[in-house]
């Protein structure tokens, strides 16, 4: 009653090959990662990001400065009036020996 049963070998471990990722098409070259290249990219991005941010900041400051100065009214002196009473009679304001328009 000793019978021999042939059991087929399912897979041999020598026949299994690891699957390569199909994320990138095979080119025959290995992907070479360079830390120096990564540092250059990060520095480049940081530098130009800072430059753009500062540009917008300075631009908005200049726009607000110009628009605030447009609303400023500076008084002008009335020519020919050298007396305080004459200045007040003409509707001006006497200040520092000058008659300023109101």
Order of alpha helices (4+ residues) and beta strands (2+ residues): alpha-alpha-beta-beta
